[in-house]
Amino acid sequence: MLSKKHFPSSNTHIAVHFVNGNHKKMSEYSMLHKHNADEINLIVSENSKLKYEIQLDDETYKVTSPSTVFIPKGIRHKAKFISGKGIFVCIILSGKYKSSK
């Protein structure tokens, strides 16, 4: 993870999640929340079969890898795993950011 906690001079927060749908039950990546900074989500897999449900405010989208989701600051959002195996990357474009409901 790249964050201010581990790298104090960082201006970006990056979290990489390895997702494997073969495990019993996968929980939602996050509860509905928002940030005071823009966010980018990357959904990638070798076989283009990783699927997520992305909620942005009151709209819900089903996305399949490879996908990129841009989330402007202030937009409430969450990501829910549907199926597949791959990598979910969360990039927050600020080293210092705040989350709220």
DSSP file (Angstrom, degrees, kcal/mol; ACC not computed):
  #  RESIDUE AA STRUCTURE BP1 BP2  ACC     N-H-->O    O-->H-N    N-H-->O    O-->H-N    TCO  KAPPA ALPHA  PHI   PSI    X-CA   Y-CA   Z-CA
    1    1 A M              0   0    0      0, 0.0     2,-0.7     0, 0.0    14,-0.2   0.000 360.0 360.0 360.0 134.3    0.0    0.0    0.0
    2    2 A L  B     +A   14   0A   0     12,-2.0    12,-2.6     4,-0.1     2,-0.3  -0.918 360.0 131.6-102.5 114.3    1.2    3.5   -0.9
    3    3 A S  S  > S-     0   0    0     -2,-0.7     4,-3.3    10,-0.2     3,-0.4  -0.964  70.8 -98.4-155.0 167.4    0.0    6.0    1.7
    4    4 A K  T  4 S+     0   0    0     91,-0.5     6,-0.1    -2,-0.3    92,-0.1   0.827 118.9  62.9 -59.0 -32.1    1.2    8.8    4.0
    5    5 A K  T  4 S+     0   0    0      1,-0.2    -1,-0.2     2,-0.1    -3,-0.0   0.917 118.1  24.4 -60.9 -43.6    1.4    6.3    6.8
    6    6 A H  T  4 S+     0   0    0     -3,-0.4    -2,-0.2     1,-0.3    -1,-0.2   0.778 137.9  28.4 -92.8 -30.6    4.1    4.2    5.0
    7    7 A F    ><  -     0   0    0     -4,-3.3     3,-2.5     1,-0.1    -1,-0.3  -0.809  68.7-166.1-133.7  90.4    5.6    6.9    2.8
    8    8 A P  T 3  S+     0   0    0      0, 0.0    -4,-0.1     0, 0.0    -1,-0.1   0.717  86.8  54.0 -54.5 -26.5    5.1   10.4    4.4
    9    9 A S  T 3  S+     0   0    0     -6,-0.1     2,-0.1     2,-0.0    -5,-0.1   0.444  81.9 121.4 -88.7   2.2    6.0   12.3    1.2
   10   10 A S    <   -     0   0    0     -3,-2.5    -6,-0.1    -7,-0.2    -3,-0.0  -0.404  42.9-170.6 -68.9 137.6    3.3   10.5   -0.9
   11   11 A N  S    S+     0   0    0     84,-0.1    84,-0.3    -2,-0.1     2,-0.3   0.160  71.2  59.4-107.4  14.6    0.6   12.5   -2.6
   12   12 A T        -     0   0    0     82,-0.2     2,-0.5    81,-0.2    81,-0.2  -0.993  67.3-145.7-143.0 145.6   -1.4    9.5   -3.5
   13   13 A H  E     + B   0  92A   0     79,-2.6    79,-3.2    -2,-0.3     2,-0.4  -0.971  23.6 179.8-111.8 122.4   -3.1    6.6   -1.7
   14   14 A I  E     -AB   2  91A   0    -12,-2.6   -12,-2.0    -2,-0.5     2,-0.4  -0.987   7.4-179.1-127.7 126.9   -3.0    3.3   -3.5
   15   15 A A  E     - B   0  90A   0     75,-2.6    75,-2.8    -2,-0.4     2,-0.5  -0.993  10.4-158.7-124.4 132.0   -4.4    0.0   -2.2
   16   16 A V  E     - B   0  89A   0     -2,-0.4     2,-0.5    73,-0.2    73,-0.2  -0.945   6.6-167.6-113.9 125.4   -4.2   -3.2   -4.2
   17   17 A H  E     - B   0  88A   0     71,-2.8    71,-2.8    -2,-0.5     2,-0.6  -0.956  12.7-148.1-117.2 121.3   -6.7   -6.1   -3.5
   18   18 A F  E     - B   0  87A   0     -2,-0.5     2,-0.4    69,-0.2    69,-0.2  -0.800  22.4-159.7 -87.7 121.3   -6.2   -9.6   -4.9
   19   19 A V  E     + B   0  86A   0     67,-3.0    67,-2.5    -2,-0.6     2,-0.4  -0.870  17.0 178.5-111.7 131.0   -9.7  -11.0   -5.4
   20   20 A N  E >   - B   0  85A   0     -2,-0.4     3,-1.7    65,-0.2    65,-0.2  -0.899  13.5-166.6-134.7 106.2  -10.5  -14.7   -5.7
   21   21 A G  T 3  S+     0   0    0     63,-2.6    64,-0.1    -2,-0.4     5,-0.1   0.538  80.5  79.3 -68.4  -6.6  -14.1  -15.7   -6.2
   22   22 A N  T 3  S+     0   0    0     62,-0.1    -1,-0.3     3,-0.0     2,-0.1   0.669  74.3  93.5 -75.8 -15.5  -13.3  -19.3   -5.4
   23   23 A H  S <  S-     0   0    0     -3,-1.7     3,-0.2     1,-0.1     0, 0.0  -0.409  93.3-103.2 -74.3 158.2  -13.2  -18.5   -1.7
   24   24 A K  S    S-     0   0    0      1,-0.2     2,-0.5    -2,-0.1    -1,-0.1   0.930  91.6  -1.8 -51.6 -75.1  -16.5  -19.0    0.2
   25   25 A K        -     0   0    0     -3,-0.0     2,-0.5     0, 0.0    -1,-0.2  -0.978  60.7-156.3-128.3 128.0  -18.0  -15.6    0.7
   26   26 A M        -     0   0    0     -2,-0.5     2,-0.1    -3,-0.2     3,-0.1  -0.858  17.6-142.8 -99.1 131.6  -16.5  -12.3   -0.4
   27   27 A S        -     0   0    0     -2,-0.5    54,-0.4     1,-0.1     2,-0.0  -0.399  34.8 -78.6 -86.0 169.3  -17.7   -9.2    1.5
   28   28 A E        -     0   0    0     52,-0.1    52,-0.2     1,-0.1    -1,-0.1  -0.383  36.2-129.5 -63.6 144.7  -18.4   -5.8    0.0
   29   29 A Y  S    S-     0   0    0     50,-1.9     2,-0.3     1,-0.2    51,-0.2   0.871  82.4  -9.0 -64.6 -36.0  -15.2   -3.9   -0.6
   30   30 A S        -     0   0    0     49,-1.0    -1,-0.2     3,-0.0     2,-0.2  -0.991  66.2-110.9-156.9 160.3  -16.6   -0.9    1.2
   31   31 A M        -     0   0    0     -2,-0.3    46,-0.2     1,-0.1     2,-0.2  -0.552  63.4 -72.5 -85.8 162.2  -19.7    0.7    2.7
   32   32 A L  S    S+     0   0    0     -2,-0.2     2,-0.3    46,-0.1    46,-0.2  -0.390  78.7 138.9 -59.9 123.8  -21.3    3.7    0.9
   33   33 A H  B     -E   77   0B   0     44,-1.9    44,-3.2    -2,-0.2     2,-0.3  -0.911  37.9-138.8-155.0 175.7  -18.9    6.6    1.6
   34   34 A K  E     -H  100   0C   0     66,-2.7    66,-2.2    -2,-0.3     2,-0.3  -0.955   9.6-147.2-143.0 163.0  -17.3    9.7    0.0
   35   35 A H  E     -H   99   0C   0     40,-0.3    39,-2.3    -2,-0.3    64,-0.2  -0.829  24.8-126.6-125.6 164.1  -13.9   11.4    0.0
   36   36 A N  S    S+     0   0    0     62,-1.2     2,-0.3    -2,-0.3    37,-0.1   0.063  95.7  58.5 -94.9  23.2  -12.7   14.9   -0.3
   37   37 A A  S    S-     0   0    0     61,-0.2    37,-0.2    35,-0.1    -2,-0.2  -0.981  94.1 -94.8-146.4 153.6  -10.4   13.8   -3.2
   38   38 A D        -     0   0    0     -2,-0.3    55,-2.6    55,-0.3     2,-0.3  -0.319  39.9-157.0 -66.2 153.2  -10.9   12.1   -6.6
   39   39 A E  E     -DC  71  92A   0     32,-2.6    32,-3.4    53,-0.2     2,-0.4  -0.976  10.3-160.2-134.5 147.2  -10.6    8.3   -6.8
   40   40 A I  E     -DC  70  91A   0     51,-2.9    51,-3.0    -2,-0.3     2,-0.4  -0.996   6.4-161.6-125.6 132.6   -9.8    5.9   -9.6
   41   41 A N  E     -DC  69  90A   0     28,-2.8    28,-2.7    -2,-0.4     2,-0.4  -0.953   2.8-162.7-112.1 134.3  -10.7    2.1   -9.4
   42   42 A L  E     -DC  68  89A   0     47,-2.4    47,-2.8    -2,-0.4     2,-0.5  -0.966   2.2-168.3-114.8 131.2   -9.0   -0.4  -11.7
   43   43 A I  E     +DC  67  88A   0     24,-2.7    24,-2.0    -2,-0.4     2,-0.3  -0.954  21.7 164.8-121.6 109.9  -10.6   -3.8  -12.2
   44   44 A V  E     + C   0  87A   0     43,-2.6    43,-3.2    -2,-0.5     2,-0.3  -0.938  11.7 158.2-132.6 148.5   -8.2   -6.2  -14.0
   45   45 A S        -     0   0    0     -2,-0.3     3,-0.4    41,-0.2    41,-0.1  -0.970  44.7-116.6-157.4 162.7   -7.8   -9.9  -14.6
   46   46 A E  S    S+     0   0    0     -2,-0.3    40,-0.1     1,-0.2    -1,-0.1   0.825 113.8  37.1 -72.0 -31.2   -6.1  -12.2  -17.1
   47   47 A N  S    S-     0   0    0     38,-0.3    -1,-0.2    -3,-0.1    39,-0.1   0.265 104.2-118.9-110.1  12.5   -9.3  -13.7  -18.5
   48   48 A S  S    S+     0   0    0     -3,-0.4    -2,-0.1     1,-0.1    38,-0.1   0.805  82.9 113.0  57.6  33.4  -11.6  -10.6  -18.5
   49   49 A K        +     0   0    0     36,-0.3     2,-0.5    15,-0.1    -1,-0.1   0.315  32.2 114.9-119.0   8.8  -14.0  -12.3  -16.1
   50   50 A L        -     0   0    0     34,-0.2    15,-2.5    35,-0.1     2,-0.4  -0.698  47.6-168.8 -79.9 126.6  -13.7  -10.3  -12.9
   51   51 A K  E     +GF  64  83B   0     32,-3.2    31,-2.6    -2,-0.5    32,-1.3  -0.954  11.1 175.4-124.6 137.7  -17.0   -8.6  -12.2
   52   52 A Y  E     -GF  63  81B   0     11,-2.4    11,-2.8    -2,-0.4     2,-0.5  -0.943  27.0-135.0-132.5 154.5  -18.0   -5.9   -9.7
   53   53 A E  E     -GF  62  80B   0     27,-3.0    27,-2.7    -2,-0.3     2,-0.5  -0.971  26.0-165.0-107.0 122.5  -21.0   -3.8   -8.9
   54   54 A I  E     -GF  61  79B   0      7,-3.0     7,-2.8    -2,-0.5     2,-0.5  -0.932   4.1-159.6-111.9 125.8  -20.1   -0.2   -8.5
   55   55 A Q  E     -GF  60  78B   0     23,-2.6    23,-1.5    -2,-0.5     2,-0.5  -0.924   8.5-177.2-106.6 127.8  -22.5    2.3   -6.9
   56   56 A L  E >   -GF  59  77B   0      3,-2.9     3,-2.3    -2,-0.5    21,-0.2  -0.964  66.7 -54.7-122.1 109.5  -22.0    6.0   -7.5
   57   57 A D  T 3  S-     0   0    0     19,-3.7    18,-0.0    -2,-0.5    21,-0.0  -0.422 123.1 -17.6  51.9-119.2  -24.6    8.0   -5.5
   58   58 A D  T 3  S+     0   0    0     -2,-0.2     2,-0.4    -3,-0.1    -1,-0.3   0.371 121.2  89.6 -96.5   5.3  -28.0    6.5   -6.5
   59   59 A E  E <   -G   56   0B   0     -3,-2.3    -3,-2.9     2,-0.0     2,-0.4  -0.840  57.8-159.6-107.3 140.8  -26.8    4.8   -9.7
   60   60 A T  E     -G   55   0B   0     -2,-0.4     2,-0.4    -5,-0.2    -5,-0.2  -0.959   7.7-172.9-121.7 136.3  -25.4    1.2   -9.9
   61   61 A Y  E     -G   54   0B   0     -7,-2.8    -7,-3.0    -2,-0.4     2,-0.6  -0.960  18.7-142.3-127.6 143.0  -23.2   -0.2  -12.6
   62   62 A K  E     -G   53   0B   0     -2,-0.4     2,-0.4    -9,-0.2    -9,-0.2  -0.933  27.7-172.4-101.6 125.3  -22.0   -3.7  -13.3
   63   63 A V  E     -G   52   0B   0    -11,-2.8   -11,-2.4    -2,-0.6     2,-0.4  -0.925  11.5-159.4-123.3 145.5  -18.4   -3.6  -14.7
   64   64 A T  E     -G   51   0B   0     -2,-0.4   -13,-0.2   -13,-0.2   -21,-0.1  -0.949  40.9 -61.0-122.5 141.4  -16.3   -6.4  -16.1
   65   65 A S  S    S+     0   0    0    -15,-2.5   -21,-0.2    -2,-0.4     3,-0.0  -0.312 113.0  48.0 -63.7 147.3  -12.5   -6.4  -16.3
   66   66 A P  S    S+     0   0    0      0, 0.0     2,-0.3     0, 0.0   -22,-0.2   0.471  86.7 137.5 -80.9 133.4  -10.7   -4.6  -17.7
   67   67 A S  E     -D   43   0A   0    -24,-2.0   -24,-2.7    -4,-0.1     2,-0.4  -0.987  37.3-158.1-140.8 150.6  -12.4   -1.5  -16.4
   68   68 A T  E     -D   42   0A   0     -2,-0.3     2,-0.5   -26,-0.2   -26,-0.2  -0.999  10.9-166.1-125.9 131.5  -11.5    1.9  -15.0
   69   69 A V  E     -D   41   0A   0    -28,-2.7   -28,-2.8    -2,-0.4     2,-0.5  -0.978   5.2-157.3-121.1 123.9  -13.9    3.8  -12.8
   70   70 A F  E     -D   40   0A   0     -2,-0.5   -30,-0.2   -30,-0.2    -2,-0.0  -0.878   7.8-169.5 -99.5 128.9  -13.4    7.5  -12.1
   71   71 A I  E     -D   39   0A   0    -32,-3.4   -32,-2.6    -2,-0.5     3,-0.1  -0.935  14.7-141.8-121.5 106.5  -15.1    8.8   -8.9
   72   72 A P    >   -     0   0    0      0, 0.0     3,-1.8     0, 0.0   -37,-0.2  -0.297  36.8 -87.1 -64.6 150.7  -15.1   12.6   -8.5
   73   73 A K  T 3  S+     0   0    0      1,-0.2   -37,-0.2   -37,-0.1   -35,-0.1  -0.249 114.4  29.4 -56.3 144.7  -14.6   13.9   -5.0
   74   74 A G  T 3  S+     0   0    0    -39,-2.3     2,-0.5     1,-0.3    -1,-0.2   0.299  87.1 123.5  88.0  -9.3  -17.8   14.2   -3.0
   75   75 A I    <   -     0   0    0     -3,-1.8   -40,-0.3   -40,-0.1    -1,-0.3  -0.749  62.7-128.8 -87.1 125.1  -19.6   11.3   -4.8
   76   76 A R        +     0   0    0     -2,-0.5   -19,-3.7   -42,-0.1     2,-0.3  -0.536  43.9 162.3 -70.8 137.4  -20.9    8.6   -2.5
   77   77 A H  E     +EF  33  56B   0    -44,-3.2   -44,-1.9   -21,-0.2     2,-0.3  -0.982  24.6 178.3-154.2 160.4  -19.6    5.2   -3.7
   78   78 A K  E     - F   0  55B   0    -23,-1.5   -23,-2.6    -2,-0.3     2,-0.4  -0.965  19.0-138.1-158.8 161.2  -19.0    1.6   -2.9
   79   79 A A  E     - F   0  54B   0     -2,-0.3   -50,-1.9   -25,-0.2   -49,-1.0  -0.986  13.9-168.8-126.4 133.6  -17.7   -1.5   -4.7
   80   80 A K  E     - F   0  53B   0    -27,-2.7   -27,-3.0    -2,-0.4   -52,-0.1  -0.985  22.3-126.7-126.4 124.0  -19.2   -5.0   -4.4
   81   81 A F  E     + F   0  52B   0     -2,-0.4   -29,-0.2   -54,-0.4   -55,-0.1  -0.424  28.6 173.2 -64.5 136.3  -17.6   -8.1   -5.7
   82   82 A I  E     -     0   0B   0    -31,-2.6     2,-0.3     1,-0.4   -30,-0.2   0.755  55.0 -41.1-108.2 -56.8  -19.8  -10.3   -8.0
   83   83 A S  E    S+ F   0  51B   0    -32,-1.3   -32,-3.2   -34,-0.0    -1,-0.4  -0.989  83.4  53.8-165.9 166.5  -17.6  -13.0   -9.4
   84   84 A G        -     0   0    0     -2,-0.3   -63,-2.6   -34,-0.2     2,-0.3  -0.495  65.9 -83.8 103.2-168.0  -14.2  -13.9  -10.9
   85   85 A K  E     +B   20   0A   0    -65,-0.2   -38,-0.3    -2,-0.2     2,-0.3  -0.995  66.8  83.5-145.0 135.8  -10.6  -13.7   -9.9
   86   86 A G  E     -B   19   0A   0    -67,-2.5   -67,-3.0    -2,-0.3     2,-0.4  -0.954  69.8 -48.2 168.1-146.8   -8.2  -10.7  -10.4
   87   87 A I  E     -BC  18  44A   0    -43,-3.2   -43,-2.6    -2,-0.3     2,-0.5  -0.983  28.7-163.6-130.5 132.5   -7.1   -7.4   -9.0
   88   88 A F  E     -BC  17  43A   0    -71,-2.8   -71,-2.8    -2,-0.4     2,-0.5  -0.976  15.7-167.3-113.2 119.4   -9.1   -4.5   -7.7
   89   89 A V  E     -BC  16  42A   0    -47,-2.8   -47,-2.4    -2,-0.5     2,-0.5  -0.923   7.0-163.3-112.8 130.7   -6.9   -1.3   -7.3
   90   90 A C  E     -BC  15  41A   0    -75,-2.8   -75,-2.6    -2,-0.5     2,-0.5  -0.962   8.1-175.7-112.4 122.4   -8.1    1.8   -5.5
   91   91 A I  E     -BC  14  40A   0    -51,-3.0   -51,-2.9    -2,-0.5     2,-0.5  -0.971   6.4-167.6-121.3 116.5   -6.2    5.0   -6.2
   92   92 A I  E     -BC  13  39A   0    -79,-3.2   -79,-2.6    -2,-0.5     2,-1.9  -0.922  21.4-137.2-104.8 125.3   -7.1    8.1   -4.2
   93   93 A L  S    S+     0   0    0    -55,-2.6     2,-0.3    -2,-0.5   -55,-0.3  -0.234  78.7  64.5 -84.4  50.9   -5.5   11.2   -5.7
   94   94 A S        -     0   0    0     -2,-1.9   -82,-0.2   -57,-0.1   -81,-0.2  -0.889  64.8-147.3-165.0 137.2   -4.4   12.8   -2.5
   95   95 A G  S    S+     0   0    0    -84,-0.3     2,-0.6    -2,-0.3   -91,-0.5   0.795 100.0  44.5 -75.6 -28.4   -2.0   11.8    0.2
   96   96 A K  S    S+     0   0    0    -85,-0.2     2,-0.3   -93,-0.1    -1,-0.2  -0.955  79.8 147.2-117.7 111.3   -4.2   13.4    2.8
   97   97 A Y        -     0   0    0     -2,-0.6     2,-0.4    -3,-0.1   -62,-0.0  -0.939  33.9-140.6-140.0 162.1   -7.9   12.7    2.4
   98   98 A K        -     0   0    0     -2,-0.3   -62,-1.2     2,-0.0     2,-0.3  -0.964   9.2-151.9-125.5 143.5  -10.9   12.2    4.5
   99   99 A S  E     +H   35   0C   0     -2,-0.4     2,-0.3   -64,-0.2   -64,-0.2  -0.864  20.1 166.5-109.7 147.6  -13.8    9.7    4.2
  100  100 A S  E      H   34   0C   0    -66,-2.2   -66,-2.7    -2,-0.3    -2,-0.0  -0.967 360.0 360.0-151.7 165.7  -17.3   10.3    5.4
  101  101 A K              0   0    0     -2,-0.3   -66,-0.1   -68,-0.2   -25,-0.0   0.447 360.0 360.0 -82.2 360.0  -20.8    8.7    4.9
